[in-house]
Amino acid sequence: MTDNELLLAISEMLDKKLDARLNPIENRIKRIEVDLLESKVIPRLNTIESCYTSTFDRYKDSVEDYEAIKQDISIMKRVIKEHSEK
């Protein structure tokens, strides 16, 4: 067996050993990441979504009121201007 073949064989053995030791660690890290998402991130996103949705609903329902208020103010400005001129 040549030196290169020997080094390659040793490298493959070490890779297999390292993979065997790292796989459980990688699996544990993935589980921790999923737990973090489920326990922290997703609930906070749901809260943000809820706040956004309720705010949107309030503003959506009052858009027509804003338009009416703008028209009323425009009329009031005109009337006040006319009365001031008189």
C-alpha positions in Angstrom: 0.0 0.0 0.0 1.4 3.4 -1.0 1.6 6.3 1.4 -1.2 8.1 -0.5 -3.4 5.1 -0.2 -2.6 4.7 3.5 -3.4 8.4 4.1 -6.6 8.1 2.1 -7.7 5.1 4.1 -6.9 6.8 7.4 -8.7 9.9 6.3 -11.8 7.9 5.4 -11.7 6.1 8.8 -11.5 9.4 10.6 -14.3 10.9 8.5 -16.5 8.0 9.3 -15.7 8.3 13.0 -16.2 12.0 13.0 -19.5 11.7 11.1 -20.7 9.1 13.6 -19.9 11.6 16.5 -21.3 14.7 14.7 -24.6 13.3 13.5 -26.1 13.1 17.0 -24.9 16.7 17.7 -26.3 17.9 14.4 -29.6 16.2 15.2 -29.7 17.8 18.6 -29.0 21.2 17.2 -31.8 20.8 14.7 -34.2 19.8 17.5 -33.2 22.8 19.5 -33.7 25.1 16.5 -37.2 23.6 16.0 -38.0 24.0 19.7 -36.9 27.6 19.6 -39.1 28.3 16.5 -42.1 26.6 18.1 -41.8 28.1 21.5 -40.4 31.6 20.8 -40.6 32.7 17.2 -43.9 31.4 16.0 -45.9 32.7 19.0 -44.3 36.2 18.7 -45.1 36.2 14.9 -48.7 35.3 15.8 -48.8 38.2 18.2 -47.4 40.6 15.6 -49.9 39.3 13.0 -52.8 39.7 15.4 -51.8 43.3 16.2 -51.4 44.1 12.5 -54.7 42.5 11.5 -56.7 44.3 14.2 -55.1 47.6 13.3 -55.8 47.0 9.6 -59.5 46.2 10.4 -59.9 49.4 12.4 -58.5 51.5 9.7 -60.2 49.7 6.9 -63.6 50.3 8.6 -62.9 54.0 9.1 -61.6 55.0 5.7 -65.1 56.0 4.6 -65.4 58.2 7.7 -62.1 59.9 6.8 -63.4 60.8 3.4 -66.6 62.2 4.8 -64.6 64.3 7.3 -62.3 65.6 4.6 -65.4 66.7 2.6 -66.9 68.4 5.7 -63.7 70.3 6.4 -63.5 71.4 2.8 -67.1 72.8 3.0 -66.4 74.4 6.4 -63.3 76.1 5.0 -65.3 77.5 2.1 -68.1 78.7 4.4 -65.7 80.3 6.9 -63.9 82.1 4.1 -67.2 83.4 2.7 -68.3 84.6 6.1 -64.9 86.2 6.7 -65.2 88.1 3.5 -68.7 89.4 4.4 
